[in-house]
C-alpha cells in the first residue's frame, strides 16, 4: 500500500495541500491566513468507516462564464488558476504507478451529473496539456455505468466499462480497479467484478504520475487506498466488506507466454527490426550517441523528440491546452534534425505513434524523395529501428503534412484549412553510431570500475536516490544491482530476471565531480534462448525521471543455458556528475535471463573520463537544459510549486547533518517530511536541470537565466522571493551618451532599444504561414504587445503583423465575418480579434483590412438583432453590455463586445467616433522614471524570457514598456485587448531608429507639442504623421528646448518654421539636429470646413489587378462613408502616359457595412503597363489619398 486516506482528521485533507493555491497567491512570510478548509469548502462528515471527506463545492470556477475553457485544462494548471482549488489534491509520485496496481475508494453523491468532465477519481499525469492529462481515471456516466481507463504514453486509452447501470444515488458505494500492463483492467463495484478485459490488453509504458484527486463536485469520499500490487477478487471483497488491507505477495508471478507476447507487441515487433547487434562472449558493442546541433520545425524548437521524457510528442495535438482551437496549440508539420559537425549515425530509432512517419536525408528546404530512410504507412508498432546511411547529408527530415482541413473533433462548416498531419506523433528519436570490437571488454581503458552487488533491499541507497527510486519504480520493478567501491563477497551466485522485468545498475556516489564521456557495462548472462533484445536506459543523474539516452540492442548468444559475458560500451552526450550523483542504468530483457553474481562473474560498471572538462561541461549543460527549455515554452511561465512544508533541491548537500528521516508515501496518520525530488516531469523539468548545471558551472548564463525565470520571476503561487540579478546583468547603457541629453530621451532610448530588439527577434521566428510558436489564436497577442513599434516607422514589424492576420484569414478562422469553429467560447473568439483593429491604422487605406472589420461588425450586429428580438418576445429589454453580463449572459456579452469593437474600427476610419481626450504629459520626470524603471528591469534574463525562452505568445500581449512607449513617443493610446474605444494616437514616425528619442508633451484638436532628441552625430530628417488633427492651415515651428519644459526657448531663433495645409493623417518633415533637445509645435491657424462624409476610393496593389492578355481588370473599392461619382481609372506606362482610361459614374458608400466595389476593364496593348491610378487629378475629395494607385 502506497497511500491511504481515511479522512479521520483534517490532517488527511491538508496532507498534500497546495501552498500555491489561490488563497496563498499574495501571501508573504508571516502572513496569517484564514482556515484553508473553510475557504475551499472542504470538511469532514460521517463516512462508511468513521469520518469521511465532504467536498462542498468542487465545481470549476469558469463554469457558465464567457471563459468556459478552464473546465477542461490539465489538472496542474487548472489547480494553479484556482479552477479546481475546492478539491483536495495529492501528488501521485511514489503512490500511483501506471504499470500495475490497485485503486479503491468509497464515494457517495445525491444524484448523477450530466457533465462528463467530472470523473469519480482522477490521477493525472505530470505532463502539460489537457490531452496529456489523464493517467488513470474512473468515470460514471449519466446513465450510471462505471468506466475505468489507463492512458499509455502512446496515447491509447485502455478502458473497461460496465454493461449496465451499477451506480446508486445517495448511497455509499465501493469502487476498485485492478490493472496490469501485461493483462489489462478489472473493475469492481461493491466488492464484485463488474467489468474486465483481463488477458486481452497490454500497454508498454504509462506516463509519470502528477496530481490525483477525488473529483466529483458536492460528493463524499472515504478510504481512498492505492496499492502498487494487484489485489485478487477475494482481497477486493474483503476491502469492501471490512476495510481489511491485504498483505502484499512476497513474489510476483512471472508473465505467462501470452502475456509476454502481448506486452512485447504493445511496443513493437522488435524481433524483425534492424537493431545494433553483438555476439555475447565474442564482441563488445560500442554505441556512440550522435551529437545533434538542432532539432526544429523551421524556427520552432522540436527538441521534444529528443528530451527523454515521453511528454508532448511531436507534432503537438490541436486543442492541447483547452478545447479551443488555436489556444496554445502550435501544430508542427515537420522535424529537421541537424547533426553537429563531423557527427555520424548508422542507426535510427523511433518511438511514438509511427503510422504515416517518413524520414529522409536532408532538410525541409532540400531533401531527396528517392532516398527515403523510413516509410511507415500503416505501421502498427510504437518502436522502429533501422540502419541509416545519410550519404553526404548532415540532417534528417521528417515531413508530416498530409493535407489541409478541419482538425479532428471540431465543427466548422467547411471553412478551416489547417495543416493536418494524420496519426503520426514522434516521442523520441535516437541516433547512434554502433560498432563491434572482437575480443575486448567494455571496461578496457576506463578510469573507474566498480563491482555491482545485488541489493535485495533498496534501503542501501542514500536517502536522495532512495526517494527517487521508490517514486519512479513500482514494487515489482525494483531489482537492483548497486555499485560499491569495495569488493565484498556476493550474497547469491545468480539473480533471475523475469522476461520484460526492469532491473537497475546504479553506481556508487562519486567524489570529486567527474566529466563522464564513456560508460562500460560488463556482466555474465545465462540466456534462455540464443537471441535476446536488451533495453538500456541511462537516467539523468540530477533529474532521474528523464532518460539521458536510450538504446535497444540485440544480443546473440552462441548457445542457450550457459554463462556468456555481455559487454556494452556507451558514449552518451557527456555527463557531469556531482559528488552526490550516481550513474543509473535501467535495463530489461525480452526473455527470462539469469545474471551471474559470483566472484568470477560479478557485474561491473565503469566510466571513462573526458580529457576536456570544459568541452564536456558545455555539452552536458546544453543537453541537460533541453527539458527546461521545452517545458518553459508551454508552461505559461508558472514555476513548479510545492506542497506545504516541502523543499526541493537536486543536492543532498543542501541538507547538512546527514540523511533526513522521510515518509516516502502518505499513509493516514503519518506526517509528511522534506523531500529532495518533490515530483517528477512536467513543470519540475523546468526547475531541476538549471540547478544541476549550476552545481558544476555557477556562471552558466542559460542555467542562471532559467533558474531565475522558473523561480523568482515566474508567476509564483505561494513561493515568495526577492528578485536577483547576476553580475553580468548590470544594465549596460548605450554607448556615446551625451551629457546634456534629457532624462526622458536617455531612458526612452534604452527601453525602446530593448523593446524593438525583442520585437525583431520575435518577427524573425515567423513562419511561412504567418504564425509564430503559440497557436493562431494566441499568436495575435504579439502585435498587441508591440503595437507601438510599427508606428515608430518600423516596417519589419508592420509587415509581419499584417501577414499574421492574413494567415488567420487563410486558415479560415473567420468566414463571412463569423468564427464558425466549435466547440468554442466567446472569450476566445474575442482573442482571435485581440489586435486585428490595429491592422486598420497599420495598413491605412487598405480596402481589404477595413472591409474585414465591416463584415465582422455586420455579422455580429445581425446576431445581436436576432438575440434582442428573442428577448423582446420573452418580455425582456435589449441586452445591455456591462462587466457583470460576462457571467450572467456570456454569449450575448461576447457577441456585443465583438460587434462594438469591429464597428469602432470602421467609424474611426470615417472620423465618426468622438474626438479623443487631450493628451498631456504633466510631469516629464515622472515619465522618465517610468521608462527608467522598466528599462532597468529589462535585463539579460528578462529579455531572454521574452525572446529565446519563447514566452508563450499570449503573454506577449503584456510586453514590458508597451503602454509607456505609446504614451511618450506616440501620444494618446492604442487599443488594448478588445477595447472598443477608437485609436487616439497623436503622431507616428517614419524612422524607427532608437537614436531619435521622441516625447509627445501635449495634443488636442488644435495641434500638438513634442520634443525630439537626436543621439547621432549628424542631422536626421524625420516625417511625422498626425492622426487626430482637423483639416486646416497649421503653423509648424521647431526650436531648441534647453530647459526641457516642452516649449521652444525663443521664437527668434527657430530652426525650422512653415505654414502647412494639412488634413487628417497629414504629414510634415522635420530636420533634427544632432545632440540638441528640440521642441516642435504644430498649431492650428485656420480650420477648414470638413464635409460630413467623404468617399475613399482604394485599390490593393496585389489583390485588385488581374491581367489576361491585352486587358487588365481592376477592382476599385469605396471604403468611405459617402458615394463617389465620375472618377477615372487609368492605366499608365513607365513614362507617365495614360494608356487607357475609364470613367466610373458612381460607386456607393458601404454605409450598410457591405463592401462596395466595381470592376473596370482597361486595354493595355502588348500587355505593357506600369501602374493603375484612380482619380489621378484628385477631382474627388477623399478620406485618404495614398491608396489610389498600384504598381505592376
LUMGURO-72953 format. One record per residue (C-alpha): x, y, z. Coordinates in steps of 0.5 Angstrom, whole numbers, padded with zeros to 4 digits, always signed. Layout:
N
XYZ...
END
This chain:
1192
+0000+0000+0000+0003+0007-0002-0003+0011+0000-0009+0011+0005-0013+0017+0006-0018+0015+0012-0020+0022+0013-0021+0021+0020-0018+0028+0022-0017+0035+0018-0009+0033+0017-0011+0028+0012-0014+0033+0007-0009+0038+0009-0003+0033+0008-0001+0035+0001-0005+0042+0001-0002+0046-0004+0001+0052-0001+0001+0055-0008-0007+0055-0008-0010+0062-0010-0011+0064-0003-0004+0064-0002-0002+0067-0008+0000+0074-0005+0002+0071+0002+0009+0074+0004+0012+0070+0010+0009+0071+0017+0002+0073+0014-0004+0070+0018-0009+0067+0013-0016+0064+0014-0017+0057+0015-0016+0054+0008-0021+0049+0009-0026+0054+0010-0024+0058+0004-0024+0051+0000-0031+0049+0003-0028+0042+0005-0030+0039+0011-0031+0032+0015-0037+0028+0015-0040+0022+0017-0037+0016+0013-0037+0009+0011-0032+0008+0016-0031+0013+0021-0030+0020+0018-0030+0022+0011-0029+0028+0006-0034+0032+0004-0033+0037-0002-0038+0042-0001-0036+0045-0008-0031+0042-0013-0034+0046-0019-0030+0050-0024-0030+0057-0023-0030+0058-0030-0037+0054-0031-0042+0058-0034-0038+0064-0036-0035+0067-0042-0029+0063-0041-0031+0056-0041-0025+0053-0043-0022+0053-0036-0026+0047-0034-0022+0042-0039-0015+0044-0037-0010+0040-0035-0010+0039-0027-0004+0042-0025-0005+0049-0029-0013+0048-0027-0011+0048-0020-0006+0054-0021-0011+0058-0024-0016+0056-0018-0020+0053-0022-0021+0046-0018-0018+0049-0012-0024+0047-0008-0022+0040-0008-0016+0036-0005-0010+0035-0009-0005+0030-0007+0002+0028-0011+0002+0021-0014+0009+0021-0015+0011+0014-0011+0004+0013-0010+0001+0011-0017+0005+0007-0022+0002+0006-0029+0005-0001-0030+0001-0005-0025-0003-0003-0018-0010-0003-0015-0014+0004-0013-0020+0003-0009-0025+0008-0005-0032+0010-0003-0036+0015-0006-0043+0018-0005-0047+0023-0008-0054+0025-0008-0055+0025-0016-0051+0024-0022-0048+0029-0026-0050+0030-0034-0043+0033-0035-0037+0028-0037-0032+0033-0035-0032+0031-0027-0030+0024-0026-0030+0020-0020-0023+0020-0019-0017+0023-0023-0010+0021-0023-0007+0026-0028+0000+0025-0031+0005+0031-0029+0005+0032-0037+0003+0039-0039-0004+0040-0043-0011+0037-0043-0009+0032-0048-0004+0029-0044-0007+0030-0037-0010+0023-0036-0006+0017-0033-0012+0014-0029-0019+0016-0028-0026+0013-0026-0032+0016-0029-0039+0015-0028-0044+0016-0034-0050+0020-0034-0054+0013-0034-0050+0010-0028-0045+0006-0032-0038+0006-0029-0032+0006-0033-0024+0006-0032-0018+0007-0036-0011+0008-0036-0007+0012-0042-0001+0010-0044+0005+0015-0047+0003+0013-0054-0004+0016-0053-0008+0010-0052-0014+0009-0047-0014+0002-0044-0021+0002-0042-0027-0002-0039-0034-0001-0037-0040-0004-0034-0045-0006-0039-0051-0004-0034-0052+0002-0029-0049+0000-0022-0049+0007-0019-0054+0008-0014-0056+0015-0012-0055+0018-0005-0051+0011-0002-0044+0010+0000-0041+0005-0006-0034+0002-0006-0030+0002-0013-0024-0001-0014-0020-0002-0020-0014-0007-0021-0009-0006-0027-0003-0009-0030+0001-0007-0036+0001-0014-0039-0006-0016-0038-0011-0010-0037-0016-0008-0032-0021-0011-0028-0027-0006-0025-0030-0008-0018-0037-0005-0015-0039-0006-0008-0034-0012-0008-0036-0015-0014-0033-0016-0021-0037-0011-0026-0032-0011-0032-0026-0013-0035-0021-0014-0041-0016-0018-0037-0012-0022-0041-0014-0018-0047-0010-0012-0047-0003-0009-0045+0001-0002-0045+0008-0001-0045+0009+0005-0041+0005+0010-0038+0006+0017-0036+0009+0020-0030+0004+0021-0024+0002+0028-0023-0004+0030-0018-0009+0026-0016-0016+0028-0013-0023+0025-0011-0026+0029-0016-0034+0029-0016-0037+0036-0014-0041+0036-0008-0039+0029-0006-0037+0025+0000-0031+0020+0000-0028+0015+0005-0022+0010+0005-0018+0012-0001-0013+0007-0002-0007+0006-0007-0003+0000-0008+0003-0002-0012+0001-0009-0013-0005-0013-0015-0011-0015-0011-0015-0021-0013-0022-0022-0012-0022-0024-0005-0018-0019-0003-0022-0013-0006-0028-0017-0003-0025-0016+0004-0023-0009+0003-0030-0008+0001-0033-0012+0007-0029-0010+0013-0024-0005+0010-0018-0010+0011-0012-0008+0008-0009-0014+0004-0002-0017+0005+0003-0016-0001+0005-0022-0004+0012-0024-0003+0014-0025-0010+0010-0023-0017+0009-0029-0021+0012-0029-0028+0009-0027-0034+0006-0033-0038+0007-0034-0045+0001-0030-0048+0003-0024-0043+0010-0024-0045+0008-0023-0053+0002-0019-0051+0007-0014-0047+0012-0014-0052+0008-0013-0058+0005-0007-0055+0012-0004-0056+0013-0007-0063+0016-0013-0067+0023-0012-0064+0025-0019-0067+0024-0016-0074+0027-0010-0074+0035-0008-0075+0038-0007-0068+0045-0005-0066+0048-0013-0065+0053-0016-0062+0055-0023-0060+0056-0024-0053+0063-0027-0051+0066-0025-0057+0065-0018-0058+0064-0011-0055+0058-0007-0057+0060+0000-0057+0054+0006-0058+0056+0013-0059+0050+0018-0058+0051+0022-0064+0051+0030-0062+0046+0034-0065+0046+0041-0066+0039+0043-0068+0032+0040-0068+0027+0044-0070+0021+0046-0075+0023+0052-0079+0025+0057-0073+0021+0053-0068+0025+0048-0063+0022+0041-0063+0027+0038-0058+0021+0035-0055+0023+0029-0059+0030+0028-0056+0028+0030-0049+0028+0023-0046+0021+0025-0042+0015+0022-0046+0011+0028-0046+0008+0032-0051+0010+0028-0057+0011+0032-0064+0007+0035-0067+0003+0037-0061-0004+0036-0062-0009+0041-0063-0013+0044-0058-0008+0042-0053-0009+0047-0047-0016+0048-0047-0022+0045-0052-0021+0052-0056-0017+0051-0063-0011+0056-0063-0010+0056-0056-0003+0055-0054-0003+0049-0059+0002+0050-0064+0002+0044-0069+0008+0042-0072+0008+0040-0079+0016+0037-0080+0022+0036-0076+0029+0037-0078+0035+0034-0074+0042+0037-0076+0048+0033-0073+0054+0037-0070+0060+0038-0075+0063+0031-0076+0058+0027-0073+0056+0021-0076+0050+0016-0074+0049+0009-0077+0042+0007-0073+0036+0011-0073+0031+0009-0067+0024+0012-0067+0019+0012-0061+0012+0014-0062+0005+0014-0066+0009+0012-0072+0003+0011-0077+0005+0015-0083+0012+0017-0081+0017+0018-0086+0025+0020-0086+0029+0023-0091+0037+0025-0091+0037+0033-0092+0032+0039-0089+0025+0041-0091+0029+0046-0096+0032+0041-0099+0031+0033-0099+0031+0027-0104+0025+0024-0104+0028+0018-0107+0033+0016-0101+0027+0015-0096+0030+0012-0090+0024+0010-0087+0016+0010-0089+0012+0007-0084+0005+0008-0087+0000+0003-0083+0006+0001-0078+0003-0001-0072+0008-0001-0067+0011+0004-0063+0018+0003-0064+0022+0003-0070+0029+0002-0071+0033+0002-0078+0040+0002-0081+0042+0009-0083+0046+0012-0089+0046+0019-0089+0051+0020-0095+0053+0027-0096+0047+0030-0092+0048+0032-0085+0041+0033-0083+0035+0028-0082+0028+0031-0085+0021+0028-0082+0016+0031-0087+0009+0030-0083+0004+0035-0087-0002+0030-0090-0006+0036-0093-0011+0042-0090-0018+0042-0087-0021+0041-0080-0018+0038-0074-0021+0032-0071-0027+0034-0066-0029+0040-0069-0034+0043-0073-0033+0049-0078-0038+0049-0083-0032+0047-0088-0028+0054-0087-0022+0051-0084-0015+0050-0088-0011+0048-0082-0005+0043-0083-0006+0036-0082-0001+0031-0080-0005+0025-0079-0004+0020-0074+0004+0021-0073+0007+0023-0067+0014+0022-0065+0016+0022-0058+0023+0020-0058+0029+0020-0064+0035+0016-0062+0041+0017-0067+0047+0012-0065+0054+0010-0069+0054+0003-0067+0061-0002-0068+0063-0008-0065+0070-0010-0063+0072-0017-0062+0075-0020-0056+0076-0013-0052+0071-0012-0046+0067-0006-0045+0072-0004-0039+0078-0004-0042+0082+0003-0041+0076+0006-0037+0079+0011-0031+0074+0008-0026+0071+0001-0025+0066-0002-0019+0063-0008-0018+0056-0009-0017+0052-0013-0012+0045-0015-0012+0041-0011-0007+0035-0014-0004+0033-0008-0001+0034-0001-0004+0035+0002+0003+0042+0001+0002+0041+0007-0003+0043+0014+0000+0036+0018+0002+0036+0022-0004+0037+0016-0009+0032+0012-0005+0027+0018-0005+0027+0018-0013+0028+0010-0014+0021+0009-0010+0018+0014-0013+0020+0012-0020+0020+0005-0020+0014+0001-0017+0015-0005-0012+0016-0010-0018+0021-0006-0022+0026-0005-0016+0031-0011-0018+0037-0007-0016+0045-0008-0017+0049-0003-0013+0056-0001-0014+0061-0001-0009+0068+0002-0008+0070-0004-0004+0069-0012-0007+0065-0015-0002+0063-0022-0003+0057-0024-0006+0051-0026-0002+0048-0030-0008+0051-0033-0014+0046-0031-0019+0040-0027-0020+0034-0029-0024+0031-0023-0028+0024-0025-0031+0022-0023-0038+0021-0016-0039+0022-0014-0032+0026-0008-0031+0033-0008-0027+0038-0003-0025+0045-0002-0025+0047+0004-0020+0054+0006-0019+0057+0009-0012+0057+0016-0010+0063+0020-0013+0068+0025-0011+0070+0029-0014+0066+0031-0019+0068+0027-0026+0066+0029-0033+0064+0022-0036+0065+0021-0043+0064+0013-0043+0061+0008-0039+0062+0001-0039+0058-0005-0037+0060-0012-0036+0056-0018-0034+0055-0025-0035+0048-0028-0037+0046-0035-0037+0041-0034-0043+0034-0037-0044+0035-0037-0052+0040-0036-0057+0038-0029-0058+0035-0023-0054+0033-0016-0054+0036-0011-0049+0033-0004-0047+0039+0000-0044+0036+0007-0041+0041+0012-0038+0037+0016-0033+0039+0023-0032+0043+0023-0025+0040+0030-0023+0033+0029-0026+0032+0022-0026+0025+0021-0029+0029+0024-0035+0033+0019-0040+0039+0022-0042+0040+0017-0047+0036+0010-0049+0038+0005-0054+0035-0002-0056+0040-0007-0058+0040-0015-0060+0045-0020-0056+0047-0026-0060+0049-0032-0055+0053-0038-0058+0049-0042-0054+0043-0042-0049+0043-0044-0042+0051-0043-0041+0054-0037-0038+0057-0032-0043+0059-0025-0042+0056-0019-0044+0060-0012-0046+0057-0006-0048+0060+0001-0048+0056+0007-0048+0059+0014-0051+0053+0019-0049+0053+0026-0049+0058+0028-0044+0055+0027-0037+0058+0032-0031+0057+0028-0024+0056+0032-0018+0059+0029-0011+0053+0026-0009+0050+0024-0016+0050+0016-0018+0050+0013-0025+0043+0010-0026+0042+0005-0032+0035+0002-0032+0035-0005-0037+0031-0010-0039+0031-0017-0043+0026-0019-0047+0027-0026-0045+0028-0029-0038+0035-0029-0036+0040-0030-0030+0045-0026-0028+0051-0029-0025+0054-0025-0019+0059-0030-0016+0066-0027-0015+0069-0029-0022+0063-0026-0026+0061-0020-0022+0057-0015-0026+0062-0009-0027+0060-0002-0028+0066+0003-0031+0067+0010-0033+0072+0014-0038+0073+0021-0036+0073+0026-0041+0080+0030-0042+0077+0036-0044+0073+0038-0038+0070+0045-0041+0068+0042-0047+0064+0036-0043+0061+0042-0039+0059+0045-0045+0056+0039-0048+0053+0037-0041+0050+0044-0040+0046+0044-0047+0043+0037-0046+0041+0038-0039+0037+0044-0040+0033+0041-0046+0027+0039-0042+0027+0046-0038+0027+0050-0045+0022+0046-0048+0017+0046-0042+0018+0053-0041+0015+0055-0048+0009+0051-0046+0008+0052-0038+0005+0059-0038+0011+0062-0034+0009+0058-0028+0014+0056-0023+0014+0049-0020+0010+0049-0014+0011+0046-0007+0006+0043-0002+0006+0046+0005+0013+0045+0009+0017+0042+0003+0023+0044+0000+0026+0042-0007+0033+0041-0008+0038+0037-0013+0043+0036-0008+0044+0032-0002+0049+0037+0001+0043+0042+0001+0041+0039+0008+0047+0039+0012+0047+0034+0018+0046+0028+0014+0040+0024+0012+0033+0026+0014+0028+0022+0016+0023+0022+0011+0016+0019+0009+0016+0016+0002+0009+0015+0002+0003+0018+0005-0001+0014+0010-0006+0016+0014-0004+0019+0021+0003+0019+0019+0007+0026+0018+0010+0029+0012+0017+0031+0011+0022+0034+0007+0023+0031+0000+0029+0032-0005+0025+0031-0011+0018+0033-0010+0015+0031-0016+0018+0029-0023+0017+0031-0030+0012+0037-0033+0014+0043-0029+0019+0040-0025+0023+0039-0031+0024+0047-0031+0027+0047-0024+0032+0041-0023+0036+0042-0030+0038+0049-0028+0040+0047-0021+0044+0041-0024+0048+0045-0029+0049+0051-0024+0053+0046-0019+0058+0045-0024+0058+0052-0027+0055+0057-0023+0057+0062-0028+0053+0059-0033+0049+0064-0037+0043+0060-0039+0042+0056-0033+0042+0062-0029+0037+0065-0033+0032+0059-0033+0034+0059-0025+0031+0066-0025+0025+0065-0030+0023+0059-0027+0024+0061-0019+0024+0068-0017+0021+0071-0023+0015+0066-0025+0008+0067-0024+0009+0064-0017+0003+0062-0013+0006+0062-0006+0013+0062-0006+0015+0069-0005+0022+0071-0006+0026+0077-0008+0029+0079-0015+0036+0078-0016+0041+0080-0022+0047+0076-0024+0053+0081-0024+0053+0080-0032+0046+0083-0032+0048+0090-0029+0045+0095-0034+0049+0097-0040+0047+0103-0043+0048+0105-0050+0055+0108-0052+0056+0115-0053+0051+0118-0048+0052+0126-0049+0052+0129-0042+0046+0134-0044+0041+0129-0046+0035+0130-0042+0033+0124-0038+0027+0122-0042+0031+0122-0048+0036+0117-0045+0031+0112-0042+0026+0112-0048+0032+0110-0052+0034+0105-0047+0027+0102-0046+0026+0103-0054+0032+0099-0056+0031+0093-0052+0023+0093-0054+0025+0094-0061+0030+0089-0061+0025+0084-0058+0020+0085-0063+0025+0084-0068+0027+0077-0065+0020+0075-0065+0019+0077-0072+0025+0073-0074+0021+0067-0072+0015+0068-0076+0014+0062-0080+0012+0062-0088+0004+0061-0086+0005+0068-0082+0004+0065-0075+0010+0064-0069+0010+0059-0064+0004+0059-0060-0003+0058-0064-0006+0062-0069-0011+0065-0063-0005+0067-0058+0000+0069-0063-0004+0075-0065-0002+0078-0058+0004+0079-0061+0002+0085-0065-0002+0088-0058+0005+0088-0054+0009+0091-0059+0003+0096-0062+0008+0102-0062+0014+0099-0066+0010+0100-0073+0008+0107-0071+0015+0109-0070+0017+0107-0077+0019+0100-0076+0017+0097-0083+0019+0090-0081+0014+0089-0075+0009+0092-0079+0009+0088-0085+0010+0082-0080+0004+0084-0076+0000+0085-0083+0002+0078-0085+0000+0074-0079-0008+0077-0080-0007+0075-0087-0005+0068-0084-0011+0068-0080-0016+0069-0086-0012+0064-0090-0014+0058-0085-0021+0060-0085-0022+0062-0077-0027+0067-0079-0032+0066-0085-0037+0072-0087-0035+0075-0081-0036+0070-0076-0032+0065-0072-0035+0058-0074-0031+0054-0071-0034+0050-0065-0033+0048-0059-0031+0055-0057-0033+0060-0052-0033+0068-0053-0027+0070-0049-0023+0066-0054-0027+0068-0060-0025+0075-0058-0018+0073-0057-0017+0072-0064-0019+0079-0066-0015+0082-0060-0010+0086-0064-0014+0086-0071-0016+0093-0070-0009+0095-0070-0009+0093-0077-0013+0099-0080-0008+0104-0078-0002+0100-0080-0005+0099-0087-0008+0106-0087-0013+0106-0093-0012+0098-0095-0019+0096-0097-0019+0089-0095-0017+0091-0088-0022+0096-0087-0028+0091-0090-0026+0086-0086-0028+0090-0080-0034+0092-0083-0036+0085-0085-0035+0082-0078-0039+0088-0075-0045+0087-0079-0045+0079-0078-0045+0080-0070-0050+0086-0071-0054+0081-0074-0053+0076-0068-0055+0082-0063-0061+0084-0067-0064+0077-0067-0062+0076-0060-0065+0082-0058-0072+0080-0062-0072+0074-0058-0071+0078-0051-0077+0082-0053-0081+0076-0054-0080+0074-0047-0081+0081-0045-0074+0083-0043-0071+0089-0045-0065+0090-0050-0058+0087-0048-0054+0092-0044-0047+0091-0044-0044+0091-0037-0038+0087-0034-0043+0083-0030-0046+0081-0036-0040+0077-0038-0042+0072-0032-0050+0073-0033-0050+0073-0041-0043+0071-0043-0046+0069-0050-0049+0076-0051-0043+0079-0048-0038+0077-0053-0043+0078-0059-0044+0085-0057-0036+0086-0055-0034+0084-0062-0039+0088-0065-0038+0094-0062-0030+0093-0063-0031+0092-0070-0036+0098-0071-0031+0102-0068-0025+0101-0073-0030+0103-0079-0033+0109-0075-0026+0111-0073-0023+0111-0080-0029+0115-0082-0028+0120-0077-0035+0119-0074-0032+0117-0067-0032+0122-0061-0026+0126-0061-0020+0124-0056-0019+0127-0050-0013+0132-0050-0006+0128-0049-0001+0131-0044+0005+0129-0040+0005+0134-0034+0011+0131-0031+0017+0130-0035+0021+0127-0030+0015+0122-0028+0015+0119-0035+0023+0119-0035+0023+0115-0028+0017+0110-0031+0022+0109-0037+0028+0108-0033+0025+0103-0028+0022+0099-0034+0029+0099-0038+0033+0097-0032+0029+0091-0030+0029+0089-0037+0036+0086-0036+0039+0080-0039+0034+0075-0036+0028+0079-0038+0030+0080-0045+0032+0072-0046+0025+0071-0043+0021+0075-0048+0025+0072-0054+0030+0066-0054+0026+0063-0048+0020+0064-0052+0015+0066-0047+0008+0064-0049+0005+0068-0054-0001+0071-0051+0004+0073-0045+0007+0077-0051+0001+0082-0050+0003+0085-0044+0010+0086-0047+0014+0091-0042+0014+0098-0044+0009+0098-0049+0004+0103-0045+0009+0108-0043+0013+0108-0050+0006+0109-0053+0005+0115-0048+0011+0118-0049+0013+0117-0056+0006+0117-0060+0002+0120-0055-0005+0118-0053-0007+0111-0053-0008+0105-0058-0013+0099-0057-0011+0094-0052-0015+0087-0051-0021+0088-0055-0022+0095-0052-0028+0099-0057-0025+0106-0056-0022+0109-0062-0015+0109-0063-0012+0116-0061-0005+0117-0062-0002+0123-0063+0003+0122-0068+0007+0117-0072+0014+0117-0075+0018+0115-0081+0024+0113-0078+0025+0107-0073+0032+0109-0070+0032+0109-0063+0038+0114-0063+0032+0119-0064+0028+0120-0058+0021+0123-0058+0017+0126-0053+0010+0128-0054+0008+0133-0049+0001+0135-0051-0004+0135-0056-0011+0137-0057-0016+0138-0063-0012+0145-0064-0005+0142-0065+0001+0138-0062+0007+0140-0058+0013+0135-0058+0021+0134-0057+0026+0131-0061+0033+0129-0059+0038+0126-0064+0043+0122-0061+0047+0122-0067+0053+0126-0070+0049+0129-0076+0043+0132-0077+0037+0127-0079+0030+0128-0083+0024+0125-0080+0017+0125-0082+0011+0126-0077+0004+0123-0079-0001+0127-0075-0007+0123-0073-0012+0127-0070-0012+0134-0073-0018+0137-0077-0017+0140-0084-0014+0147-0084-0008+0151-0084-0002+0150-0079+0004+0153-0076+0010+0149-0075+0016+0151-0071+0022+0148-0069+0027+0151-0064+0031+0149-0058+0029+0147-0051+0035+0147-0047+0031+0148-0040+0027+0142-0043+0020+0145-0041+0017+0142-0047+0017+0149-0050+0021+0153-0055+0026+0157-0052+0026+0163-0056+0021+0165-0062+0027+0169-0065+0032+0163-0066+0028+0158-0070+0031+0152-0073+0025+0151-0078+0018+0154-0079+0013+0153-0084+0006+0154-0086+0003+0148-0088-0004+0146-0091-0006+0139-0087-0012+0134-0087-0013+0128-0082-0007+0123-0083-0003+0129-0086+0005+0129-0085+0011+0134-0084+0018+0133-0085+0023+0136-0079+0030+0136-0079+0033+0134-0072+0040+0137-0071+0045+0132-0067+0045+0132-0059+0040+0138-0058+0034+0138-0055+0029+0141-0060+0022+0143-0058+0016+0142-0064+0010+0146-0064+0004+0145-0069-0001+0150-0068-0008+0151-0072-0008+0157-0075-0015+0157-0079-0020+0151-0079-0023+0149-0086-0030+0146-0086-0030+0139-0087-0035+0135-0090-0040+0131-0086-0038+0125-0090-0033+0123-0095-0031+0117-0100-0025+0114-0100-0023+0110-0107-0018+0105-0106-0014+0099-0109-0010+0094-0107-0003+0094-0110-0003+0086-0111-0010+0083-0110-0014+0088-0114-0011+0087-0121-0012+0081-0126-0009+0081-0133-0011+0077-0139-0007+0078-0145-0008+0086-0147-0013+0087-0142-0013+0088-0134-0019+0088-0130-0018+0093-0124-0023+0092-0117-0024+0099-0114-0027+0100-0107-0030+0105-0104-0029+0105-0096-0031+0112-0094-0038+0114-0092-0040+0118-0098-0041+0116-0105-0036+0117-0110-0038+0120-0117-0035+0121-0124-0028+0119-0122-0023+0116-0127-0019+0109-0127-0013+0110-0131-0007+0105-0134+0000+0109-0134+0006+0107-0138+0013+0108-0135+0014+0115-0138+0007+0117-0135+0003+0117-0141-0004+0114-0140-0005+0108-0144-0013+0107-0143-0018+0111-0138-0025+0109-0136-0030+0114-0132-0034+0111-0127-0040+0114-0126-0042+0112-0119-0039+0108-0113-0044+0107-0107-0041+0108-0100-0041+0102-0095-0046+0105-0090-0049+0098-0089-0042+0095-0088-0043+0091-0094-0036+0092-0098-0038+0097-0105-0033+0095-0111-0033+0096-0118-0029+0092-0123-0026+0096-0129-0023+0093-0135-0017+0097-0139-0014+0096-0145-0006+0095-0145-0003+0094-0152+0002+0088-0151+0000+0087-0144+0005+0093-0142+0003+0098-0137+0007+0101-0131+0001+0103-0126-0006+0104-0125-0008+0110-0122-0015+0112-0119-0017+0120-0119-0010+0122-0122-0012+0129-0122-0015+0129-0115-0022+0131-0117-0025+0127-0111-0024+0129-0104-0023+0123-0100-0021+0121-0093-0014+0118-0095-0011+0120-0102-0005+0115-0101-0009+0109-0103-0011+0111-0110-0005+0107-0114-0002+0100-0115+0005+0099-0119+0005+0093-0123
END
